[in-house]
Amino acid sequence: MEMNIHYTSSATSTPVPTAAQLYGGVFHAALIVADDTACADRMRRILCELAPHRRVVVASGRAEAFNLLAALPYDLVLVDMRLQGNDGAAVLHHVRQTYPRIECIGMSATDDQQLVNAAIAAGAIGYLLTETDDAELAYLLRSIERGGSPMDSRIARRILGSIAASAKARTIEPIRVQGEAPHQQQQQKSQADVSDSRLPQGLLSPRELKVLRLIAQGWSNRQIAEAVYLSVNTIEFHAKSIYRKLSVKSRTQAVHEAMQHGLLN
């Protein structure tokens, strides 16, 4: 089977602005998985301008992507979630399970909530809307180098809105008072046990919960550090601990998992 491999160097790409050269360490090798030629070519051009002299390869489908991933090393994968047969989610899931060190980003032309949710659930650390202009896409991709999650602001706002609505809808467990009937205490204990069973292994500490909730509100590590009078390094340590306990790799995934487990009350 002939592979649709495209290598691009700075010699054939659009001249790179001086500012972009500051972010040459965003990635060493990137794979774009998209069956839309125009979209793939555009994203390849943006990535080449972001990181000159770095390898950028294009795969037009799942099978080709799997072959390229097995043949060459990558540290960044962009996946068009509109691939046929739900292949976008399948590619993301495969990368997360087989190559956990690779950063994955989902993308689509428009904000489709089902596609976004599928990408995050499958392991994407961010999501781009390709209807956005080149400068905005480049800015979002640069955030990877700073440990950020490239996320279109419209999607981020909707996710935060969902978190707020979810937290508002949850009820606080009634306080047990002396003299309650035994069957009432047993019923409440059973409800608490069910709730606890939804929590991930390795419960978060109170401080980690506080950090997680501030992360869910969109605060940066520096803002959190200033608010709780700790160093940025300490906050980064707590964030990594949160990611490990929730089995995630990014802020976006951490917030998604926290919502699933009811940790943002």
C-alpha positions in Angstrom: 0.0 0.0 0.0 1.4 3.4 -1.0 1.6 5.8 1.9 0.7 9.4 1.6 3.8 10.8 3.4 4.7 14.5 3.2 7.9 15.8 4.6 8.3 19.5 4.7 11.4 21.5 5.5 11.9 25.3 6.0 13.3 25.5 2.5 9.8 24.8 1.0 7.6 26.4 3.7 6.4 30.0 4.0 9.1 32.3 5.6 8.9 32.0 9.3 8.3 35.2 11.4 11.0 35.9 14.0 8.5 35.5 16.8 7.8 31.9 15.7 11.4 31.0 16.0 11.2 31.4 19.7 8.9 28.4 19.8 11.1 26.0 17.8 10.9 23.5 20.7 7.1 22.9 20.5 7.8 19.4 18.9 10.4 17.4 17.2 8.2 15.3 14.9 4.4 15.7 14.2 1.9 13.5 12.6 -1.3 14.9 11.0 -4.1 12.4 10.5 -6.7 13.9 8.1 -8.4 12.8 4.9 -9.2 16.4 3.9 -6.2 17.4 1.8 -6.8 21.1 2.2 -7.0 20.8 6.0 -4.0 18.6 6.2 -1.9 20.9 4.0 -2.9 23.9 6.0 -2.1 22.3 9.4 1.3 21.1 8.0 2.2 24.6 6.9 1.3 26.1 10.3 3.3 23.4 12.1 6.3 24.0 9.8 6.2 27.7 10.5 6.0 27.0 14.2 9.0 24.7 14.3 11.3 25.0 11.3 13.5 22.0 10.3 11.2 19.6 12.3 9.6 16.6 10.7 5.9 16.9 9.8 4.1 13.9 8.2 0.6 13.4 7.0 -1.6 10.3 7.1 -4.9 10.2 5.3 -6.5 7.5 7.5 -6.3 5.2 10.5 -4.3 2.3 8.9 -1.7 4.6 7.4 -1.4 6.5 10.7 -0.8 3.2 12.6 1.9 2.2 10.2 3.7 5.6 10.5 3.5 5.6 14.2 5.1 2.2 14.3 7.8 3.2 11.8 8.9 6.6 13.1 9.0 8.5 16.5 6.6 11.4 17.1 5.8 13.6 20.0 2.7 15.4 18.6 -0.3 14.0 16.7 -3.2 16.1 15.3 -6.3 14.1 14.4 -9.3 15.2 12.4 -12.3 13.9 14.3 -14.3 13.8 11.0 -12.5 10.7 9.8 -14.9 8.1 8.5 -16.1 5.3 10.8 -15.3 7.1 14.1 -11.6 6.5 13.1 -10.6 9.8 14.7 -11.4 8.5 18.2 -9.8 5.2 17.4 -6.5 6.8 16.4 -6.5 8.9 19.6 -7.2 5.9 21.8 -4.5 3.9 20.0 -1.9 6.6 20.6 -2.8 7.0 24.2 -2.6 3.2 24.9 0.4 2.5 22.8 2.5 5.7 22.8 1.5 7.5 26.1 4.3 10.0 25.8 2.9 11.5 22.5 0.7 14.6 22.9 -2.6 14.3 20.9 -4.9 17.0 19.8 -8.3 16.6 18.2 -9.7 19.0 15.6 -12.7 19.6 13.3 -14.0 22.4 11.2 -16.7 23.4 13.6 -17.6 23.0 17.3 -19.4 19.6 17.4 -20.0 18.7 21.0 -20.0 14.9 20.3 -16.7 15.1 18.5 -15.1 17.2 21.2 -16.3 14.8 24.0 -15.1 11.8 22.0 -11.7 13.4 21.5 -11.2 14.2 25.2 -12.5 10.8 26.3 -10.1 9.1 23.9 -7.0 11.0 25.3 -6.7 14.3 23.5 -5.1 17.1 25.5 -6.7 19.8 23.5 -9.1 20.6 20.6 -8.8 23.0 17.7 -11.4 24.4 15.3 -9.9 24.7 11.9 -12.3 27.5 10.9 -10.1 29.6 13.2 -7.4 31.8 11.4 -3.8 30.7 11.2 -2.5 33.1 13.8 -4.9 31.8 16.4 -4.2 28.2 15.7 -0.4 28.8 15.9 -0.9 30.7 19.2 -2.8 27.7 20.7 -0.3 25.2 19.5 2.5 27.2 21.1 0.9 26.7 24.5 2.1 23.0 24.4 5.6 24.1 25.0 4.4 25.9 28.2 2.6 22.8 29.4 -0.8 24.1 28.3 -3.7 22.4 26.5 -4.5 23.9 23.1 -8.2 24.5 23.4 -10.4 26.8 21.3 -11.9 29.4 23.6 -15.5 28.6 22.6 -15.0 25.0 23.5 -13.3 25.9 26.8 -16.1 28.2 27.7 -18.7 25.5 27.0 -16.8 23.0 29.1 -16.6 25.4 32.0 -20.3 26.1 31.6 -21.0 22.4 31.8 -18.9 22.1 35.0 -20.7 25.0 36.6 -24.1 23.5 35.7 -23.0 20.0 36.9 -21.8 21.4 40.3 -25.0 23.4 40.7 -27.2 20.4 40.1 -25.5 18.2 42.7 -27.0 18.1 46.1 -25.1 18.1 49.4 -25.3 14.9 51.4 -27.6 15.5 54.5 -25.7 15.8 57.8 -26.4 12.8 60.1 -27.8 13.9 63.5 -27.9 12.1 66.8 -31.1 10.0 67.2 -31.6 9.2 63.5 -33.3 5.9 62.9 -30.9 3.0 62.2 -32.5 2.3 58.8 -32.0 6.0 57.8 -28.3 5.8 58.7 -27.9 2.6 56.8 -29.7 4.1 53.7 -27.4 7.1 53.8 -24.3 4.9 54.3 -25.3 2.9 51.2 -25.7 6.1 49.2 -22.3 7.3 50.4 -20.7 3.9 49.4 -22.1 4.2 45.9 -20.8 7.8 45.6 -17.3 6.7 46.9 -17.2 3.8 44.4 -17.3 6.4 41.6 -14.1 7.9 42.8 -10.8 6.9 41.1 -8.2 4.9 42.9 -5.9 7.0 45.0 -8.2 9.6 46.5 -7.1 13.2 46.1 -6.0 15.1 49.1 -7.9 18.2 50.2 -5.1 20.4 48.8 -5.2 18.5 45.5 -9.0 18.9 45.3 -8.6 22.7 45.9 -6.0 22.9 43.1 -8.2 20.8 40.8 -11.2 23.0 41.3 -9.1 26.1 40.6 -7.8 24.4 37.4 -11.4 23.7 36.4 -12.1 27.5 36.7 -9.3 28.2 34.2 -6.7 29.4 36.6 -3.0 29.1 35.6 -0.5 27.4 37.9 1.0 30.9 38.7 -2.4 32.3 39.6 -3.2 29.3 41.8 0.3 29.6 43.5 -0.4 33.3 44.3 -3.9 32.6 45.6 -2.8 29.8 48.0 0.6 31.3 48.9 2.6 28.4 47.5 5.4 28.2 44.9 4.6 27.5 41.2 6.8 24.4 41.5 4.6 23.1 44.4 1.4 23.7 42.4 3.0 21.9 39.4 3.8 19.0 41.7 0.2 18.8 42.9 -1.0 19.0 39.3 1.1 16.1 38.3 -0.1 14.1 41.3 -3.7 14.9 40.2 -3.0 13.7 36.7 -1.4 10.5 38.0 -4.3 9.7 40.3 -6.9 10.4 37.6 -4.9 8.6 35.0 -4.8 11.6 32.7 -2.2 13.7 30.9 -3.6 17.2 30.8 -5.8 19.8 32.4 -8.6 19.2 30.0 -8.7 15.5 30.7 -8.4 16.1 34.5 -11.4 18.3 34.5 -13.3 15.8 32.3 -12.5 13.0 34.7 -13.3 15.1 37.8 -16.7 15.9 36.3 -17.3 12.2 35.8 -16.4 11.4 39.4 -18.3 14.3 41.0 -15.1 15.9 42.4 -16.0 19.4 41.5 -18.9 19.9 44.0 
